[in-house]
Amino acid sequence: MTIPVTGSGSNTRRRRVVTERDATSTVEDGMTIAIGGFINSGHPMSIVRQLIRDGRRDLTVVGAASAGLEIDLLIATGVASKIVTPYVGAEGLVGIGPAFRRVAQAGEIELFELDEAHYYAGLRAAAQRVPFNPWRAGLGTSLVEVNPDLRVFEDPITGEPMIAVPAIEIDVCFLHVARADAFGNLQHNGTAYGDVAISAASAQTFASVEQIIPSEQIRAAPQLTTVDGATGVVRAQFGAHPFSAEGFYRPDEAHIRSYIAAADEWLRTGSRTRLDSYLERYVFGPADHIDYLETIGTRSLFGLYEY
Amino acid sequence: MTEQVLDVERIDGDRSRPPSAKEIMAAVIAHDLRDGEWVEVGANLPVPRAGALLAHLTHGPNMTVMLAMTKAYLRDEPVLEEYEYITDVGAMRWAEAYYRHDQLLSAQRRRINGVFYCGGVQIDRFGNSNLIGVGPDYRRLTFRGPGPIGTTNATAQSGRWHLVTTSHNPRVLVERVDFISALGYGDGEPDHRRRVGLRNPGPTSIITPLCVFDFDPDTRGARLATVHANVTVDEVRAQTGFAFTLSPTLRETAGPSDVELEILRTRIDRKRSLA
């Protein structure tokens, strides 16, 4: 489906509530997409699983400044052919994403090696609609050797060497946010990580949300609105599962560990048996997000509340 | 109630236990920090966390402690519970401010007054660190590391920084890193950092479970500055993959005082990550 950017012609405000399928249908093979959140929190997983079911290929995937295993999943399922993020892992659960390690060591994926400061410089350049942002850190390191897109140049003002970090232009980004109204006004709980910068660098933003609330509630606290123009809002309670959503639920560590064990077997032995059975059960099997939640079970889900 | 009583007994019974290697490392970090400095406390890095918090509680009332993605003031808190994830909202209960991550990375000026702790898959004698991976060919690494995360930038912006590893062995402490993700003193030539365009100093030290290296001001090479209690120079040599010299002031590392050890064990490290 096509999401109209302008009004529908009926001279009424367009409601932007869409389904996961609507949101992912804007993605075509070869595009650059981004996934918000931070390590074990705030990834729009119902959308990520739909992207995988859609069978997209050759996507450049911009992860968060510290990305989690949602990126590992997009690698393990062959959706991503290029990764832009300074980290893929799960902190204490697994230091480095197993699928990420597997394809990186085999030379089977293109990596855009960069520091988190370069990452935001690239997003900033895209938001500012300029070709690059300058950055000093990284000079004298291997980053400028292994990543030829980080170019050292002479600053015309001071004559000093600087790195030109190219704009990271994103076609579609996907976020998971606490709440939104039907008109694309998003409000995060917590610090919002890098979601605002990701959205500013993207042509379109879709957010899955724990709650859709009336506009009156947004207007009661407009200072809490973090992104004000999302193209579409997807209602997805527990939409970040198995990761946490701030103010709602903790990471499902047992589930994350079951993925890690499956992907780790692929890394160490080359056998995809366990990984494929994980994917079949939790990604390809469920028809939609509600189906996925039923597979996980309410007892597990409700056991993840923070307090 | 019963649980609480048992807990107190357990802690009391522990006071005689000598400091562990990680507790010594935390004390080294704390002793180096000065009041008023800015320091990050991440998740899943128990030693720098404990060191920074120990400094804050003992002599750092005006330190800016960045806990998870918040600014926190913690001196009035009896126990600083650990949290497992940097995104754990439990860590946000002490916040005086939230840091949006993208804004944090734009606000580099504060790092002039900041102190940073950099790890490494490999660390070499000139204080260069590698988190990219191990192997001669970037496209076919034998071990793919986690990636630079924020270490490339933080080590190029901080007023002072240290290398920290909890694995002192010849695979980590190598003669030459395969890739440089955080630049130390490069190949050791004078003024290397300034010549490539950086403005801040190279690393002050390498802090390990066996010892602390500093860097010889004439050669920029690692130099054994202090060894922890009950560690010999020969042991350090056997476990280190690079050649190093001995500081003329080589001595035993100043570990935690009794008061510091009590604070570590009762207020900072209740889960015994440093044991």
Interface residues (C-beta under 8 A of the other chain):
Chain A: F38 I39 N40 S41 G42 A65 S66 T85 P86 Y87 V88 G89 E91 G92 G95 I96 F100 R101 A104 Q105 A106 G107 E113 L114 D115 E116 A117 H118 Y119 Y120 L123 R124 W135 R136 A137 G138 L139 G140 T141 S142 L143 V146 E160 P161 M162 N189 G190 T191 A192 Y193 G194 V196 A197 S244 E246 G247 R250 P251 E306
Chain B: A43 N44 M69 T70 E84 Y85 I86 T87 D88 V89 G90 M92 Y98 Y99 R100 H101 D102 L105 S106 Q108 N130 I132 G133 Y138 R139 R140 L141 T142 F143 R144 G145 P146 G147 P148 I149 G150 T151 T152 N153 T155 A156 Q157 F179 I180 S181 A182 L183 G186 H192 R193 V196 G197 L198 R199
